[in-house]
Amino acid sequence: MTPLRSLPWPDEGLTYQALPASGDDGFPQVFLLDLGGTVCRLTFGVSFTDPSLVLGSQYAGTFFDLPDPDLGLFLTLRVDRENLPPGSGLLGVRRVVLYIPIPFGRLRFRFSRIKIAQANLSGPGQFGSELIGEVVVADV
């Protein structure tokens, strides 16, 4: 019997750069970023199925590690190219899964930590949230 060999990730040799995102900026959050000469609008949001997670006092002071399918909490990433006619710049929208590269054309995003304080689900503030992500422009 031949032993199984592990295959490398397609993005293994790429050099990712840290995203200028912060959990303290709250959600949703939007910023522009020049990626390989193309300016993109990145939008981070948190989707949820139960409004009490965002608004309920019983979750005050709670941190959520995302994604959390049991609670229906997911970080979403939307990427749009700037300076294009409305409706034509969307590169895509995806739910974020930790450590799995997310491709949008030549762009690759990956996230290693998504810890969101309940208070940041509805706005900015320093509550201890963490959002650690990276991006690279890959040669396809």
C-alpha positions in Angstrom: 0.0 0.0 0.0 1.4 3.4 -1.0 1.3 6.1 1.7 -0.8 9.2 0.9 1.2 12.4 0.3 -0.2 15.7 1.2 -0.7 18.2 -1.6 0.4 21.8 -1.3 -2.2 24.6 -1.2 -2.3 26.4 -4.5 -1.5 29.7 -2.6 1.3 28.2 -0.6 4.1 30.2 -2.3 2.3 33.6 -2.3 3.4 36.5 -0.1 0.3 37.8 1.7 0.1 41.3 3.1 -2.0 42.3 6.2 -5.3 43.9 5.6 -5.9 47.3 7.3 -9.1 46.0 8.9 -9.9 46.2 12.6 -12.6 44.6 14.7 -12.7 47.9 16.7 -14.1 49.6 13.5 -17.3 47.7 14.0 -19.6 46.1 11.4 -20.4 46.8 8.8 -17.1 48.4 7.8 -16.0 49.7 4.4 -12.6 50.9 3.2 -10.7 51.4 -0.1 -7.5 49.5 -0.8 -5.1 49.7 -3.8 -4.4 46.1 -4.8 -1.9 45.8 -7.6 -2.9 49.1 -9.1 -6.6 48.4 -8.9 -8.5 50.3 -6.2 -11.1 48.0 -4.5 -13.8 48.7 -2.0 -13.8 46.0 0.7 -17.0 45.7 2.8 -17.0 43.5 5.9 -20.3 42.6 7.4 -21.6 40.1 9.9 -24.6 38.0 8.9 -26.8 36.6 11.7 -30.1 34.8 12.0 -31.0 35.9 15.6 -31.3 39.7 16.3 -30.9 39.0 20.0 -27.2 38.2 19.4 -26.7 41.8 18.2 -29.2 43.6 20.3 -29.9 41.4 23.4 -28.6 42.4 26.8 -28.0 38.8 27.7 -25.0 38.8 25.2 -23.5 42.1 26.6 -19.7 41.5 27.0 -19.8 38.4 24.9 -17.2 37.6 22.3 -18.1 35.5 19.2 -15.5 33.5 17.3 -16.6 33.5 13.7 -17.7 31.6 11.8 -20.2 30.2 14.3 -22.7 28.1 12.3 -24.5 27.0 15.6 -25.4 30.7 16.3 -25.8 31.5 12.6 -23.0 34.2 12.7 -20.7 34.6 9.7 -18.3 37.3 8.5 -19.0 38.3 5.0 -16.6 39.9 2.5 -17.7 41.9 -0.5 -15.2 43.2 -3.0 -16.0 45.8 -5.6 -13.7 47.6 -8.1 -13.9 51.3 -7.7 -14.3 53.8 -10.5 -16.6 51.6 -12.6 -20.3 52.2 -13.5 -22.7 51.2 -10.8 -23.4 47.5 -10.8 -20.4 46.6 -12.9 -17.6 46.6 -10.3 -18.7 43.6 -8.1 -16.0 41.0 -7.9 -17.9 38.9 -5.4 -19.4 38.3 -2.0 -18.4 35.4 0.2 -18.7 34.1 3.7 -15.3 33.9 5.4 -13.9 30.6 6.6 -10.7 30.7 8.6 -7.4 29.7 6.9 -9.1 28.9 3.6 -8.0 31.3 0.7 -10.9 33.2 -0.8 -10.3 34.0 -4.5 -11.8 37.0 -6.3 -10.2 36.9 -9.7 -6.5 37.6 -9.1 -7.1 38.6 -5.5 -6.7 36.1 -2.7 -7.9 36.8 0.9 -7.4 34.6 4.0 -8.3 35.1 7.6 -6.7 33.7 10.7 -8.7 35.3 13.5 -12.3 36.7 13.7 -13.2 37.4 17.3 -16.1 39.9 17.5 -17.4 41.6 20.7 -21.2 41.8 20.7 -20.9 45.6 20.9 -19.0 45.7 17.6 -21.8 43.9 15.8 -23.6 47.2 15.6 -20.8 49.8 15.5 -17.3 50.9 16.3 -15.6 51.0 19.7 -12.7 49.4 21.5 -14.2 46.3 23.0 -11.4 43.8 22.3 -12.6 42.5 18.9 -9.9 41.1 16.5 -10.1 40.8 12.7 -6.9 39.4 11.2 -6.8 39.0 7.5 -4.4 39.1 4.6 -4.5 39.7 0.9 -2.3 39.0 -2.1 -2.6 39.7 -5.9 -1.8 36.4 -7.5 -0.6 35.7 -11.1 -3.4 33.5 -12.4 
